[in-house]
Amino acid sequence: MKKYHLLALGGVLAVTCLFAKTSVDYDHKASFASYHTYSWIGVNVQEPLWKERIMNAVDSQLTAKGWQKVESGGDAAISAVGATHNQQTLDTFYDGAGGFGGGWGHRGWWGGGMGGMGMTTTEVENTPVGTLHIDIFDGKTKNVIWHAVMSDTLSSKPEKNEEKMTKAVDDAFKKFPPAGAKGM
């Protein structure tokens, strides 16, 4: 039974790693060299404490890229939207009963009649996943010029979630402004 729990744990860890994801897209015609200032449109999140944390993470990245934050009327405008949901995974365990084939016991195939089918148990695992969308708009045209979406599993510890969010924002802005953008 321990062997199956270790296999299941390995499967859950592998699936959990699949949730961590960051993707970025941008307007290939936008001239990022012409943007020097930005203003916040807003941050829409379920948990009010996260508004400032997200703004700080993005501000830190844009400041490091030479952009300056202004109260209003920036060359670019920033919006962030965050949400959480539960991702379900199914884990199936076989008890090994039946004395043949480690609990697989497929009658009529290779376990037929050798002591029965054994028991199968399936458990539903709910994993909380957080997703953050960040959009940068041209301040004049109001068109989106850059978009990032980040998602990762959440912990029960807010400090750990803040570290994950900061790392995801860092990853999203790693190649900002885009190298292939007009005027770069």
Secondary structure, DSSP 4 states (H G I P E B T S, - for coil): -HHHHHHHHHHHHHHHHHH-EEEEEE-TT-BGGG--EEEEEEEE-SSTHHHHHHHHHHHHHHHHTT-EE-SS--SEEEEEEEEEEEEEEEEEEE--TTSSGGGT--TTTTSTTSS----EEEEEEEEEEEEEEEEEEETTT--EEEEEEEEEE--S-HHHHHHHHHHHHHHHTTT-S-TTSBT-
